[in-house]
Amino acid sequence: MATPASSNFPLRFRVFELNAVTGELRKSGHMVRLRPQAAKILVLLASRPGQLVTREELREKIWGNETFVDFEHGLNLCIREVRAALDDDADTPRYVETLPKRGYRFIGPIQGSTITTPVAAAPRRFSWPAAALLGVIAVTSAIALAVTNPGEWRTRLFGSPARPVRTIAVLPLQNLSGDTAQDYFADGMTEALTTDLARIESLQVISRTSAIQYKTTKKSLPAIAGELHADAVVEGSVQRSGSRVRVTAQLVRASDDKHLWANTYERDFRDVLALQDEVASDIAKQIESRLGGPQPAAPPKVQAVNPEAYETYLRANSYFDNFDLQKSIDYYRQAIKLDPNYAPAYAHMAQAYSFLAFFGGVSPSEGWGKVMEEASLAVQKDERLPEGHGALAMAKLHYDWDFPGAEQEFKRALQLNPSDADIRHDFAHYLMAMGRLSESEAESKRAVELDPVGDALNSCLCWHSFAARDYDAAVRLAEKFLRSQPDKSWEHTILGWTYEQKGMPEQAVAEFKRAVEITKGDPFFVAALGHAYAVAGNRREAEKILQTLSDRAKKSYVSPFDLALIHAALGERDKAFALLDKAAAERSTFLVYSKWEPRLDPLRADPRFQNLLRRIGLPQ
């Protein structure tokens, strides 16, 4: 019989220290995050080393009478989390041993106690079946029922209404495969779950770009939810072994860190999409029986995809997330070659081309032309794909100058996914181009609500302030952003533009020099520097940059719109309008913002400028 550990706190075993009062676990002095239930389980096991703690005892002491929680799944998830925190292994345990169908036993050496450690069970062969790739939709069905309270099931179950869940965040699923090269797969599963949940009109889902910031955080769930303004959080893990994958997911109420629902999905990767409807139906039945809600509608059928194509698509997404646009395009092309009917690959490739086109990395015909082509194919293959409509809207706005068509596509995309922060941000660009600046600002702020921690959308509020000619606000926002992200060229550029309008040309030049340095001489930012020199009265430097860009234009694309701005600042109106005519002929991206662009103010009184606006089709 093992002797119970001393009641003195903390409990120490090897490099770990566990405070049995607070449940805080430290490894070599560093805090290791554990959810409250997992911490309570570890304290209970470690305080009785060598002794069996039955599953029934764990249910009673940890979960009590919370019958709405799926105990089996909740316990299994917590045990897995404890083992992950201790770097332990179920097959060859050093700390927590499983006694099949009975319970668990702590077998690690507790300092200060005399323990007879049982012989560990013989290792078992590892075998993890797969979680449904688009069994994510099954997870979505279950979570949707849990958070939207159909039929007032929570009221019937608890006797009084629970705090309504209006906003939810999906935290990055942990990669438990033991191979960091599989991170892209876990990230892809997280994105799929986020996207599917975001389609629920009554639910606001925090953008993945904000949630991904917490991938390695040690913060508590209530703290994370508070920063994301989320009422509930979804978390879980992905484990892959060969062609088999296992996904676990659970829903946690943010206010008290209480588990509301948990489940595990296991499928063969190759068969998972074909089994999607069957899995979703099974999950819906479990929710109906466990939570007393009505039978939910079946999820939409999803077309099967070649598994190799899907995996290539996920790799492309990982490059896109890191802004390696050309490499992401190469992988999207490979995915399409493997499965020509997989619509998301077309839509995401269109998004990658839109970034290249927006900043002049390629000519408008090459960039926006490809956006139009790929986005059109995406919506032809799947009309309900919001990313396809969003990319199509961007091409209609910047290249076709089909402004009613662009607004229609934006609204269709947001109808399909009201929580897509990126599409809302792009729609704000459309409203800005139309001169509807108050609507644009409101839409941009709505996007930031959905992506409160992500960099890109917060930074674009600076541009909206610049467009509204609220220069003090633009400076304040840009400087605040740059304090935490000092190497962002776009923010340095917006700050430089703003300094120009505030009559601070020297400060503007400094900001543009920094942007040029960061981007290693990208023509878009070099042209902005040339404009600042012209505004500052430094004609010699401005003309040197014009010559540099003219020489570069012989080898790669340089926007005539950017060159026109420099000539306008130099007072050379005829040259400026000649270049604007060329920009209009090739549909230069930034022409659609001419209605409010302050750098074009020197030309506004010229009748040729009104002709330019009419040619673009902008509202007068």
N, C-alpha and C positions, 0 to 999 in steps of 0.2 A: 504494500500500500504506500503510495507516495505521500510525502508530508506536504501539507498546504504551504504555499509561499507565505512569507512574512507579510503581515499587514502594513509594514512600513512602505511608504511611497517615496520614489517611484519604483516600479518593477524593472529590473535590468536584466537583459539577456543579450550576450555578445555586444554588437555595436548599437543595440536598441535600448531605448529608455521609454517606459510607458507610465504615464501618470494615471493611476487607477481611479482618481477622483474626477479629473477633467476628461480623461480619454485621450489626451494629447500624446502622440507618438513621435519620437525623435530618433533619427538615425545619425550617429556621429555628431550630435548636437543640432542637426537640421530638422525642421519640422516636416513630417510626412502627413499629407492630408488623408483623413479618413472620414467618411460620413458617420453621423452619430450612431446608427445601428451597428455598423461594422466595428466602430471603436468599442461599443459596449460588449460586443461578442468577444473581441480580443481581450478586454479586461477580464471578462468572466472566465475565459479559457486560461489566461496566463496567471490568474490568481489561484487557480486550482491545477497546477502542473501535474501531469501524469495521470489525471483523473478523467474519466469519461464524462462529458457534458452532453446529455441527450438532446435530440432535436426538439422533443416535447418541452424540455426545460428551457431551451432557447426561445421557443415560441412564447412560452408563458412570461419569461423575464424580459425579453426584448420587445416583443410585439404586443403582449397582453391580449386584450379583446378586440384588437383592430382587425376584425374579420374581413374588412374590405380589401386588405392587402393580400396579394397572392403570396402566401408565406413561403412555399417551396422555392419559388423563383427569387423572392426577396432574400431568403437565407443563402441560397446558392450564390447570388450576386455578391452578398457581403463577404462570404467566405473567400470568394475569388479575389475580392478587393483586399482583404487582409493578407492573403498569400502574395499578391502583387506588391503590397507595401513592404512585406518582409523578404522579398526576393525568394519566396518559397515555391516549392513545386509539389503538386498533388501526388505525383507518382513516386517521388523520392523526397518526402517531407523532412525538413529540419526543425520546423516549429509546430505546424498544425497538421495532425494526422486525422484522416477520415476513417471512421469505423462504419463500414457500409450498413445502411438501414438503421443505425443506432445513433450516431452523433459524431463528436469530434473530441480530440484530446491534444493538449499542448505538450509537446515533447522536447521543447528547447530548454537549455540550462538557465534557470532563474538564479541570479546571484543572491547568496544569502539563504538559500533553501536547500535541503537535502532531498533529492528527488531520484527515484529509481526510474530511469527512462525506459519505456517499453521498446522492444525491438521493432523497428519500422517495418511495415508490410512490404512485401516484395513489389518491386516496381511493376506498374501495369503498362501495357502498350498504349501509346498516345493515339487517340483518335478523336478528332473534332469534326463532326459534320458541319455543313455550311448553312449560314443564315441566308435567307432569301435575299438576293440582291435587290430585286424589286419586291421581295417580301417586305421591303421597307414600306410598301403600300399597306401591307397588313398591319404593320406597326402604326402607320398613320391612321388607319380605321379605328384601331383600339384607342389611341390617344385622343382622336377627335371625339369619340364618345365620352371619354373620361373628362375632357375639359369643357365640352359644350353643353353638358347637362340635359340631354334630350329626355322628355317625359318626366322632368323633375326627379330623376332617380336618386340624386344626392339627397334631396329633401326627404324622400320616403325612407332612405336608408339611415340617415342620421337624425331625422326628426326636426331639423332646422336647416335653412339654406346655408350652404358653404359659400365662402367668399368666391365670387365669380372669377373665372380665369379668362382674361381678355387677351393677354400677351404671353407668348411662350418662346423660349429660346432652346435651340438644340445645340448642346455643347459638343465639341469634337469627340467622336467615338474613339476610344482608346484602341490602339493596335496591339493586340496581345499575341501576335504571331511570332514574336521573338526575332523579327527581321525588320529593321527600320526601312528597308527598301519597299516594304508593303504599306508604308504610311499613305501613299497616294490612294491605295484602295480604301483604307479607313476614311480618308478625307472625302473620297467619292461617295461612300455610303452616307456620310454625314450630310453632304450636299443633297443627295437624293431624298433623304428623310426631310430635310428642311424645305425643299421644293414642294414635296407632296403635302406637307402640313400647310404650307403657305397658300395652297389653293382653296383652303376653307375660308369663305368670305367673312364669317363672324369671328375669326381668330387672327390676331396680329402676330406674325412670326418674325423674330429678330433675324436680321441678315446673317448669313454664314460668315461674312467678312468681319463682323463684330465678334461673333461667337468664337471664331478661330483664334482670337487673341488670347483665349484662356486654355489653349491646348496643353500647356505645361504649368499652369498656375497652381499655387498651393492655397489659393483663397477658398473660403467656405462657399457652399452653394448659395446661402442667403446673401453673402457679400457680392457674388457674381451676379445674381439675379437683381440685386439692388442697382448695380452699375448699368445693367442692361434694361432696367425698368420692366422686368419680366415677372409675371405672377407665378409661373411654373417653369420648370426646366426638364428637358429630356437629356438623359445621359446614358452611356452604355459602352459597349466594346465590340470589336470585330476580331475574330481569330480565324486564320486561314492555314490550312494544311493541304497542300497539293490542290486538287480540284474541289476540296470541301471547305466550306466557310460556316462559321457560327457567329450570329449577331445577337447580342443581348441589348435590351433597352428597358428603361424604366422612367416613369414620370414622377417628379418630386415637386411638392408644393413649396414655393419659395419662402413663404412667411415663417414656417416652422421646420423646414427641411424634412417634412413627412412624406414617406413613399405612398403614392396613390395607386400605382399599377406597375407591374413588371412582367416581362415575358422573354422567352428565348426562341429564336427561329433557326432551324437547322435545315440546310438543303445542299444538294450537289450544285456547284456553280453552273455546270453545263445545263442542268435541267431547271434552274430556278425560275427563269422567266415564264416557261411553259406552265409551271406550277403556281404561278402568282395568284390567279383567281381562286384556286383551291385553298391556298394558304390564307388569303384574305377572308374567305368564307369561314374557315375554321376559327380565325381570330375573332371575327364578328360574333360567332356563336358563343365563344368563351366569354366575351364581354357581356353578352346578353344574359348568360346564366350567372356569371359572377357578380355583376353590378346591377342587375335588374332593369336594365334599359331595354328599349325596343330594339328589334332586329334592324341593324343599320343597312342602308342600301349597299349593294355590291359595288366595289370600286371599279372604275373603268378598265376595260380590257387593255392590256399593253402588248404591243407587237413584240414577238420574240426577236432577240438580237444575237448575232454570232458572238459567242463568249470572248473570242480573241479580239473581235472588233470592239467590244465593250471595254476590255482591259486596256486596249490601245487608246480609246477615248478618255479613260480615266488618267492615263499618263499625259495625254495632251492637256487635260484640265490642270494638272499639276504645273506644267510649264506655263500655261496661261496665267495661273495665279501668281507665278513669280515674274510675270511680265516678259518672259522669253517668247515673244509673239511668233517669230518665224519658226521656232522649233515646235511650238504648239500647233501651228498651221500644218507643218509637215506630218505630225502625228494624227491630226484630224483627217488629213488626206488618206493616211494609211488605214484609219478606221473605216472611212467611207469605201475604200477599195475592198476591204474585207466584208463589209455589209452596206451596200449602196442604199438600203432602205432605212437606215438608222438616222432619223431626223435630228436628234440633238447634236450629232457631230457636225451637220451642216450649219445649224444655228450658232454653235459656239465658234466655228471657224469664221462665220460672218462677224461675230463680235471681235475676234482677233484682228480681222482686216479693218474694222471700224476704228480701232485705236491707231493702226498704222496710217489710215487715211486722215484722221482728225488732226494729227500733229505733223502731217506732211512727210511722213516716212516714205510714202509712195505717191505717185500722181493720183489725182481724184478719179480718173477713169480706171486706173488699175485698182485702187483701194475701194472706193465706193461702188465701182462696177462689180467687184467681187462680193462686196457685202450684199448688193442687190441680188446677184445670182444665187449665192448660197442661202440667203434668207428666204428667197422665193421657193427654192427647193425644199427648205425645211418646213414651211407652212403647207406646201403641196403634199408632203408626206405625212404631216401631222398638224392639222389646223389648230389643235388645242395646245400648241407649244408656245408659251408666252415669249421665250427668248427669240424665237423666230420672228414673231410679230414686232418685238422691240427692235431687233436689228433692221428689219425692213423699214420701220418708221424712221430710223436714223438715216438710212440711205435716201428715203423720200424727202427728208428735211434738207440734207446737206448737198445732195447731188441732183435729184429729180426736180427739186423746188416745187414739189407737189405738197403744199402745206396742208390742205384739207385731208389728203390721203395719209400724211404723216400723223396728223392728230387722230384719225380713225384707227390707225394701226397701234398707236400708243394706248388708246382707250381699250382696244381689244386685248392687248397684252395685260393691262392692269385688271381687266375683267377676269381674265384667266388666273392671274396671280396678283392679288391686291397687295401682297407683302413684299413684292420684289423691289428692293430699295434702288437697285441699279436702273431699272426701267423708270421708276419715278424720277430719279435724278436726270435721266435722259429726256424725259417729258418736260422737266423744268427747263432744259436747254431749248426745247421747242418753244415754250412759252416766252422765254427770254428773247429768242429770235423774232417772235411776233410782236415784241414790245409790250407784252402783258407781264410787266415786271413784278407786280404785287402777287399775281397768281404764281409766277415762277418762284418767287421767294418762299411762298407757302408750300409749294410742292417740294422744293428743296429741303425745307425744314421737316416735312413729313418723311422724306427719304432718310434724313439723319435720325429721326425717331426710330426708324426700322434698323438703322445701322449706326448706333450711337458711339461705337468705339472704333469703327473702321476709319482709315485715314482719308480716303478719296472724297467721300461725300462731305465730311466736315470741312475739308479744304475748299471745296467748290462753293461753300457759302461765301468765301472771300470774293470769288468771281461775281457772284450775284450782287454783292454789295458794290463792287466796282461798276457793274452794269447799271445799277440804280443811282450811280454817282454819289453814293454815301461813302466818301473816301476815308473818313475817319474810322468808320466801322470796318472797311476793308483792311486798313492798316492794322487795326486792333486784332482782327481775326487771323490775319496772316502771321503777325508776329507771335501770337499765342501758339499757333500751329507749329511754327518753325522752332520754337523753344524746345519742343519735344521731338521734332522731325527736321533737323537742320539741313538735311541733304535732299530735300524735295524741290526739284527744279521748277515745277509748276507754281508753287507757292512763292518762290523767289521772283518769278516772272510777274505774277499778279501784284506783288508788293512793288516791283519796279514800275509797272504800268501806273499804279496808284501814286507813287512818288512823282512821276512825270506830271500827273494832273494836279498835284498839290504844289507844283513849282519847286520841286526838290530834285533836280536832274542829277546832281552828283551822287545822291543816295540811290537813284534809279540805276545809274551806271554800275554801281557796286553790286546791286542785286542781280543785274543781268550778267555781269562777269562771273558771279558765283554759279548761275544757272548754266552758262556756257562751260564752265569748268566741270560741273557735275555730269553734264551730258556729253562731254568730250567733243564739243564743237558742233552740236546738232544745228542745222541751218535755221530752224524755227527760233531758237534762242539767240543765235548769232544775229539774226535780223532784228530781234527785239533790242539787242545792244546797239546796233546801228541806229535805230530810231532814237534811242536815248541820247546818243552822241549828237544827233541832229537837233534834238530838243534843247540840248545843253549849249548849242552854238558851236560845237566842235565839228565843223564841216570836214576837215581833213580826215578825221577818224571815221566819220560816217561814210565818206566816199571810198575809203579803203575797204570798209566792210561791203559796200555795194560791189566793188570790183571782185572781192573774194567770193561773194555769192554768185556773181555772174559767171566767174570761171567754174565754180562748182556746178552750176546749172548745166554745163556742157557734159557732165558725167553722171549726175543724179538729179532727182527732182528738187527744185527750189520754188516755193510758191510765189507767183508774181504779185499776189496780194501783199505779202510781207515786204517786198521791194517797193511797192507803191506807197506804203506807209512811210518809208524812209524819205522818199522823194517829196511826199506831202509835208513832212516836218522840215525839209530843206527849202520849202516854198516853191518847188518845181511842179506846178500843178499839171502842166501838159504831160510831162513824163509820168506823173502819178496816174492820170486818167488813162493814158495809153496802157499802162500795166493793169489797171482795173478792168479795162476792156478785155485784155488777155485773160485775166483771172475769171471774168464772167464767161468767156468762151469755153474755158476748161472746167468751170464750176468749182473754183477754189473754195475750200471748206468754210473759212471764216467770213465769206461774203454774206452769208445769211444773217450775220449779226450786225450788219451795216446800219440798221435802223437806229441803234443806240451807241455804237462804238465811238468812244470819245476821241480816239486817235484819228478819226476821219473828220473831226470838226473843222479843220482848215478848208475842207472841200465842200461843206454843206451848202454854202451860199451860191455855189456854181450850179447853173441849170443842168450841167452834165451829171451832177450827183443825183438829182431827182430822176433823171432818165435811167440811171443805174438801178435805183430802187424799183422803178417800174419794170425794168428788164428782169430783175430777180423775181418780181411778183410780190414784194413785201407790201403789207398794208400801209397806206399813206397816213 
